[in-house]
Amino acid sequence: MRTILLLALCSAVVSLGCALDSEGQAQPGSPGGSGGADAAATGGTGGSGTSGSGGTSPVDASWPGDAAAGTGGQPEDAAGDVTPDAKPDVVAEAGFESDCTNGLDDDADGLPDCADPDCAVIVTCVPAAPPGWTGPSFVRARATADAVTDCGSMTQGDTFYQGLMAGGHTCTCTCGGPSGGTCGNSSASVYSSTDCTGSSYASLSGTGCFTLSASTGTAAIKSVIATVPPLLAPPTCTPYASANVGELSWNQALDMCEPAPSTGCEAGEACVPLPPAELEQAACILRLGDQPCPPAFGSKRTFFEGAEDDRDCSASGCACATAAGAKCGGKVRVHGNDDCSFAVGSFELDGNCHAVTTTNMVSSLDLAPDGPHGGQCASSGTGTPTGTASPTGTHTLCCSPGL
């Protein structure tokens, strides 16, 4: 009943500024010395400016402004809520952490980065890397043929490898050039004719210098035939083995993404950004060598920097036949003096007739067989593979169970 009466009264005196404040209190339209509007609205008696003693105006006594409504004829919220009263109607919004990875308390709430709830979907606390380890980092294992990982705002770290594939390793036997062997002596016949016809003036056999004047008397030598020295022992070849090795490759690559360190975590922890979905959702640490993992990073994998390849073949198991096609040869030289020191003609030991065209008197000749020459050795066998391809630069990667 009182509520209906109050609403009717407010409608009647709206020109006097009657209104309800945000606390639900009736507002008089003007300061009163003859009684407040609150008192009039509820049938109370005014005069002092306070709420009428017979009224039931809803006053919030816990707020001094409301408790004093109407005192001195100036009730609270007389300006119609344009200016705030003692109990604000709207609470100002708190600041927001603008950068969750810079290590600063940007909104000045005493909670930097990982400690600030504003950053819960951006950064997180993970166990810190123990002494001797690097990290924490985030990683992505991929097939080596796949594109290198895009680390985004993180720093692109090193790439490591796993699963070395060495390819084939076979050996082929080959033979070096012929060497050695033995040739026999040559023989020569000299003639006074230019075509090696008629009776032989002299027949010689062996090697070295032969003085014609001493053995047969000085005569005009017009032609000579020198035989091919016989091959007494063919040359031999040294066996070799050549290696045929496949290229080295890796089955898997590991890309490292290194986040910038931030703040806001407890001692023994590191504040890091949450990794994108393409990275493993676990914090990882790395150390050179094959190491046991610390307790907080129990998942262990081993990766490598590269590989070395010393695969080769030995000639063990290879053999070479004696050289086929080797021949002996040499020279026969005719001289114009008795001690073979003044050559006036030189011919191959080839069994052919060679005319001596010098006008000098031939007094000596020397036989100089040499060789054997030429030929080729056939190889057999397969050789023996030696050496290995092995990874180098072992690194241990240990990762936490998850984020």
C-alpha positions as CSV (number, residue, x, y, z in Angstrom):
1,M,0.0,0.0,0.0
2,R,2.9,2.3,0.9
3,T,4.6,1.5,-2.4
4,I,1.5,2.4,-4.5
5,L,1.2,5.7,-2.5
6,L,4.9,6.5,-3.1
7,L,4.7,5.9,-6.8
8,A,1.6,8.0,-7.1
9,L,3.2,10.8,-5.2
10,C,6.4,10.7,-7.4
11,S,4.3,10.9,-10.5
12,A,2.5,13.9,-9.1
13,V,5.5,15.9,-8.2
14,V,7.9,14.8,-11.0
15,S,8.3,18.5,-11.9
16,L,9.9,18.9,-8.5
17,G,12.7,16.4,-9.4
18,C,11.5,13.3,-7.5
19,A,13.6,10.3,-8.5
20,L,14.9,7.1,-7.2
21,D,18.7,6.8,-6.8
22,S,20.6,3.6,-7.6
23,E,20.2,2.4,-4.0
24,G,16.4,2.7,-4.4
25,Q,15.9,5.8,-2.2
26,A,13.4,8.5,-3.0
27,Q,15.1,11.8,-3.9
28,P,13.6,15.2,-2.9
29,G,13.5,17.8,-5.6
30,S,15.0,20.6,-3.5
31,P,16.7,21.1,-0.1
32,G,14.2,21.3,2.6
33,G,13.8,23.2,5.7
34,S,10.2,22.3,6.0
35,G,10.6,18.6,5.7
36,G,12.3,16.2,3.3
37,A,10.6,14.6,0.3
38,D,11.4,11.2,1.7
39,A,9.4,12.1,4.8
40,A,6.6,13.5,2.8
41,A,6.5,10.5,0.6
42,T,6.0,8.2,3.6
43,G,3.6,10.4,5.6
44,G,6.3,11.5,8.1
45,T,6.5,14.9,9.6
46,G,9.3,17.1,8.3
47,G,10.9,20.3,9.6
48,S,14.4,19.2,10.5
49,G,15.3,17.9,7.1
50,T,15.7,14.3,8.2
51,S,13.6,11.5,7.2
52,G,10.1,11.7,8.7
53,S,9.8,9.9,11.9
54,G,6.6,8.2,10.8
55,G,8.2,6.9,7.5
56,T,9.9,3.8,6.4
57,S,12.4,5.1,3.9
58,P,14.9,2.4,2.9
59,V,18.2,3.9,4.1
60,D,21.5,2.0,3.9
61,A,22.9,2.8,7.3
62,S,26.2,1.1,6.4
63,W,27.2,3.9,4.1
64,P,27.6,7.3,5.8
65,G,26.2,9.2,2.8
66,D,23.1,7.2,2.8
67,A,22.7,7.3,6.6
68,A,22.8,11.0,6.5
69,A,20.3,11.3,3.6
70,G,18.1,14.3,4.2
71,T,20.3,15.7,7.0
72,G,20.3,19.5,6.8
73,G,17.9,19.2,3.9
74,Q,20.5,17.7,1.5
75,P,19.9,14.0,0.9
76,E,22.5,11.8,-0.8
77,D,22.4,11.6,-4.6
78,A,20.7,14.9,-4.8
79,A,22.4,15.5,-8.2
80,G,20.7,12.4,-9.7
81,D,23.8,10.1,-9.7
82,V,25.8,12.5,-12.0
83,T,28.6,12.5,-9.4
84,P,29.5,9.3,-7.5
85,D,28.3,8.8,-4.0
86,A,30.3,7.2,-1.2
87,K,29.4,3.8,-2.5
88,P,30.4,3.8,-6.2
89,D,27.8,2.5,-8.6
90,V,30.4,1.2,-11.1
91,V,33.8,-0.3,-10.1
92,A,36.7,0.7,-12.4
93,E,38.2,-2.2,-14.4
94,A,41.7,-3.4,-13.3
95,G,44.7,-3.2,-15.6
96,F,45.8,-6.1,-17.9
97,E,49.3,-7.6,-18.4
98,S,50.2,-6.3,-21.9
99,D,53.3,-8.5,-22.5
100,C,53.6,-11.9,-20.9
101,T,57.1,-12.6,-22.1
102,N,59.1,-9.5,-21.2
103,G,59.8,-10.3,-17.6
104,L,58.1,-7.1,-16.4
105,D,55.0,-6.4,-14.3
106,D,53.3,-4.3,-17.0
107,D,50.0,-3.8,-15.2
108,A,51.7,-3.0,-11.9
109,D,49.6,-5.6,-10.0
110,G,52.7,-7.2,-8.4
111,L,52.4,-10.3,-10.6
112,P,54.8,-10.4,-13.6
113,D,54.3,-12.8,-16.5
114,C,53.8,-16.4,-15.3
115,A,52.5,-15.2,-11.9
116,D,49.8,-13.1,-13.5
117,P,46.5,-14.9,-14.2
118,D,46.2,-12.6,-17.3
119,C,49.0,-14.7,-18.9
120,A,47.7,-18.2,-18.1
121,V,47.0,-19.0,-21.7
122,I,50.3,-17.5,-23.0
123,V,53.1,-18.6,-20.6
124,T,53.6,-21.4,-18.1
125,C,56.1,-22.5,-15.5
126,V,58.3,-25.6,-16.3
127,P,61.2,-27.1,-14.4
128,A,64.4,-25.2,-15.0
129,A,67.4,-26.8,-16.7
130,P,69.9,-28.2,-14.1
131,P,73.6,-27.2,-14.2
132,G,75.3,-28.5,-17.3
133,W,72.1,-28.7,-19.4
134,T,70.8,-26.2,-21.9
135,G,67.1,-25.2,-22.1
136,P,64.3,-25.6,-21.5
137,S,63.5,-25.6,-25.2
138,F,60.7,-27.0,-27.4
139,V,61.4,-29.4,-30.1
140,R,59.9,-31.0,-33.2
141,A,61.0,-34.4,-34.6
142,R,60.4,-34.7,-38.3
143,A,61.4,-36.7,-41.4
144,T,64.6,-35.2,-42.8
145,A,62.8,-34.6,-46.1
146,D,60.2,-32.4,-44.4
147,A,60.6,-28.6,-44.2
148,V,62.6,-27.2,-41.2
149,T,60.3,-26.1,-38.3
150,D,59.2,-22.5,-38.1
151,C,59.9,-21.5,-34.5
152,G,57.8,-18.3,-34.8
153,S,58.7,-15.9,-32.0
154,M,61.2,-18.4,-30.5
155,T,64.8,-18.5,-31.6
156,Q,65.7,-21.2,-34.2
157,G,68.2,-23.5,-32.6
158,D,70.4,-26.3,-33.9
159,T,69.2,-29.3,-35.8
160,F,70.2,-32.8,-34.6
161,Y,69.7,-36.1,-36.3
162,Q,68.8,-39.7,-35.5
163,G,68.7,-43.0,-37.5
164,L,71.9,-43.0,-39.6
165,M,71.5,-44.8,-42.9
166,A,74.8,-45.6,-44.6
167,G,73.7,-47.1,-47.9
168,G,75.6,-49.9,-49.7
169,H,79.2,-50.8,-49.3
170,T,80.8,-53.1,-51.9
171,C,84.3,-53.6,-53.2
172,T,85.7,-54.0,-56.7
173,C,89.1,-55.5,-57.5
174,T,91.4,-53.9,-60.0
175,C,95.0,-54.3,-61.1
176,G,97.8,-51.8,-61.4
177,G,100.1,-51.5,-64.4
178,P,102.4,-54.4,-65.3
179,S,105.9,-54.3,-63.9
180,G,108.9,-56.6,-63.7
181,G,109.3,-59.6,-66.0
182,T,112.4,-60.8,-67.8
183,C,113.6,-60.6,-71.4
184,G,116.3,-62.8,-72.9
185,N,119.2,-61.8,-75.1
186,S,118.9,-60.5,-78.7
187,S,120.9,-61.6,-81.7
188,A,122.0,-59.6,-84.7
189,S,123.3,-60.3,-88.2
190,V,125.1,-57.7,-90.3
191,Y,125.4,-57.6,-94.0
192,S,127.5,-55.9,-96.6
193,S,124.4,-55.6,-98.8
194,T,121.7,-53.0,-98.1
195,D,118.9,-55.5,-98.0
196,C,120.2,-58.2,-95.7
197,T,120.8,-60.6,-98.5
198,G,123.8,-62.8,-99.2
199,S,126.1,-64.1,-96.6
200,S,126.0,-62.6,-93.1
201,Y,129.1,-60.7,-92.4
202,A,128.8,-61.3,-88.7
203,S,126.3,-63.0,-86.4
204,L,126.3,-61.7,-82.8
205,S,124.3,-62.7,-79.7
206,G,124.0,-61.3,-76.2
207,T,124.0,-57.8,-74.9
208,G,126.6,-55.0,-74.9
209,C,129.2,-53.7,-77.3
210,F,130.6,-55.9,-80.1
211,T,133.7,-54.7,-82.0
212,L,133.5,-55.8,-85.6
213,S,137.0,-54.9,-86.6
214,A,138.4,-57.1,-83.8
215,S,136.3,-60.1,-84.6
216,T,135.8,-59.9,-88.4
217,G,138.0,-57.2,-89.7
218,T,136.9,-53.8,-90.8
219,A,134.3,-53.9,-93.5
220,A,131.5,-51.8,-94.9
221,I,128.3,-52.7,-93.1
222,K,125.3,-51.9,-95.2
223,S,122.4,-53.5,-93.3
224,V,121.5,-55.2,-90.0
225,I,118.8,-57.5,-88.7
226,A,118.3,-57.7,-84.9
227,T,115.9,-60.2,-83.4
228,V,113.2,-59.5,-80.8
229,P,114.4,-60.6,-77.4
230,P,112.4,-63.5,-76.0
231,L,110.0,-63.0,-73.0
232,L,111.4,-65.2,-70.3
233,A,109.1,-64.1,-67.5
234,P,106.0,-61.9,-68.1
235,P,105.4,-58.9,-65.9
236,T,103.0,-58.9,-63.0
237,C,100.5,-56.5,-61.6
238,T,99.6,-55.4,-58.0
239,P,96.0,-55.9,-57.0
240,Y,93.9,-53.1,-55.6
241,A,90.4,-52.8,-54.3
242,S,88.1,-49.8,-54.9
243,A,85.2,-49.0,-52.6
244,N,81.7,-48.3,-53.7
245,V,79.8,-46.7,-50.8
246,G,76.4,-45.2,-50.6
247,E,75.7,-41.7,-49.4
248,L,75.0,-41.1,-45.8
249,S,71.5,-40.0,-44.8
250,W,69.3,-39.7,-41.7
251,N,65.9,-41.1,-40.9
252,Q,64.9,-38.3,-38.6
253,A,65.8,-34.7,-37.8
254,L,65.2,-32.8,-34.6
255,D,64.6,-29.0,-34.7
256,M,65.2,-27.0,-31.5
257,C,63.1,-23.9,-30.7
258,E,64.5,-21.8,-27.9
259,P,62.2,-19.5,-26.0
260,A,63.3,-16.3,-24.3
261,P,63.3,-16.6,-20.5
262,S,60.7,-14.7,-18.5
263,T,59.8,-14.3,-14.8
264,G,57.1,-15.1,-12.3
265,C,57.8,-18.7,-11.4
266,E,59.0,-20.2,-8.2
267,A,62.6,-21.1,-7.6
268,G,63.7,-24.1,-9.7
269,E,61.3,-23.2,-12.4
270,A,61.5,-21.3,-15.7
271,C,58.7,-19.1,-17.2
272,V,58.3,-20.0,-20.9
273,P,55.7,-19.4,-23.6
274,L,53.3,-22.2,-24.4
275,P,54.5,-23.8,-27.6
276,P,52.5,-23.9,-30.8
277,A,50.7,-27.1,-31.7
278,E,53.3,-28.2,-34.2
279,L,55.9,-28.5,-31.5
280,E,56.0,-31.2,-28.9
281,Q,54.0,-30.2,-25.8
282,A,56.8,-30.8,-23.4
283,A,59.8,-28.8,-22.1
284,C,63.1,-30.4,-23.1
285,I,66.7,-29.9,-22.0
286,L,69.9,-30.9,-23.9
287,R,73.4,-32.0,-23.0
288,L,76.5,-33.2,-24.9
289,G,77.2,-36.9,-24.5
290,D,75.1,-39.8,-23.5
291,Q,73.8,-38.7,-20.1
292,P,71.1,-39.9,-17.6
293,C,68.1,-37.7,-17.5
294,P,67.3,-35.6,-14.4
295,P,64.1,-36.7,-12.5
296,A,62.0,-33.8,-13.8
297,F,62.9,-34.7,-17.4
298,G,62.4,-38.4,-17.5
299,S,61.9,-39.0,-21.3
300,K,65.3,-39.6,-22.9
301,R,66.3,-39.6,-26.6
302,T,69.7,-39.5,-28.2
303,F,70.5,-37.4,-31.2
304,F,73.7,-36.6,-33.1
305,E,75.4,-33.6,-34.7
306,G,76.6,-35.4,-37.8
307,A,78.5,-38.5,-39.0
308,E,81.9,-39.7,-40.2
309,D,82.5,-42.2,-42.9
310,D,85.8,-44.1,-43.2
311,R,84.4,-47.0,-45.3
312,D,86.9,-48.5,-47.7
313,C,88.1,-51.8,-49.1
314,S,91.3,-53.8,-48.7
315,A,92.8,-55.9,-51.6
316,S,92.5,-59.0,-49.4
317,G,90.7,-61.4,-51.7
318,C,91.8,-59.8,-54.9
319,A,94.3,-61.3,-57.4
320,C,95.8,-60.4,-60.7
321,A,96.9,-62.7,-63.5
322,T,100.3,-62.1,-65.2
323,A,100.3,-59.5,-67.9
324,A,99.0,-60.7,-71.2
325,G,100.4,-59.1,-74.4
326,A,103.7,-57.9,-72.8
327,K,106.7,-57.8,-75.2
328,C,110.4,-57.3,-75.1
329,G,112.2,-54.8,-77.2
330,G,115.3,-52.7,-77.3
331,K,117.8,-51.1,-79.7
332,V,120.7,-52.1,-81.8
333,R,123.2,-49.2,-82.5
334,V,126.0,-49.1,-85.0
335,H,129.1,-47.0,-84.3
336,G,131.9,-45.5,-86.4
337,N,134.5,-46.5,-83.8
338,D,135.5,-49.7,-82.0
339,D,134.2,-49.0,-78.5
340,C,130.6,-48.1,-79.3
341,S,131.0,-44.5,-78.4
342,F,130.3,-42.9,-81.8
343,A,126.8,-44.0,-82.9
344,V,126.0,-43.5,-86.6
345,G,122.7,-45.4,-86.6
346,S,120.1,-46.9,-84.3
347,F,117.4,-49.5,-85.0
348,E,114.7,-51.4,-83.1
349,L,115.2,-55.0,-82.1
350,D,112.2,-56.0,-84.1
351,G,113.5,-58.8,-86.4
352,N,113.3,-56.5,-89.5
353,C,116.1,-55.6,-91.9
354,H,117.4,-52.1,-91.5
355,A,119.7,-50.4,-94.0
356,V,122.7,-48.6,-92.6
357,T,122.9,-45.4,-94.6
358,T,125.9,-43.8,-93.0
359,T,128.9,-43.0,-95.1
360,N,131.1,-43.8,-92.1
361,M,132.8,-47.1,-91.7
362,V,130.9,-49.3,-89.1
363,S,133.4,-50.6,-86.7
364,S,131.2,-51.7,-83.7
365,L,127.6,-52.2,-82.6
366,D,125.8,-52.8,-79.3
367,L,122.7,-54.8,-78.5
368,A,120.5,-53.3,-75.8
369,P,117.4,-55.3,-75.2
370,D,114.9,-53.9,-72.6
371,G,111.4,-54.6,-71.3
372,P,109.1,-56.3,-71.0
373,H,106.6,-53.6,-72.2
374,G,102.9,-53.3,-72.3
375,G,100.4,-56.0,-71.5
376,Q,97.4,-56.1,-69.1
377,C,96.6,-58.2,-66.0
378,A,93.1,-59.6,-65.5
379,S,91.7,-59.2,-61.9
380,S,89.7,-61.6,-59.9
381,G,88.1,-61.6,-56.4
382,T,85.9,-59.1,-54.6
383,G,88.1,-57.5,-52.0
384,T,87.2,-57.0,-48.3
385,P,85.1,-54.1,-47.0
386,T,86.7,-52.1,-44.2
387,G,85.7,-49.2,-42.0
388,T,82.3,-48.0,-40.9
389,A,80.0,-45.0,-41.0
390,S,79.1,-43.8,-37.5
391,P,77.3,-40.8,-35.9
392,T,79.3,-38.2,-34.2
393,G,78.5,-35.5,-31.6
394,T,76.1,-37.5,-29.3
395,H,73.6,-35.3,-27.5
396,T,71.1,-36.4,-24.9
397,L,67.6,-34.9,-25.0
398,C,65.4,-35.2,-21.9
399,C,61.8,-34.0,-21.9
400,S,59.2,-33.4,-19.2
401,P,56.1,-35.6,-19.1
402,G,54.0,-32.7,-20.6
403,L,52.7,-29.2,-20.0
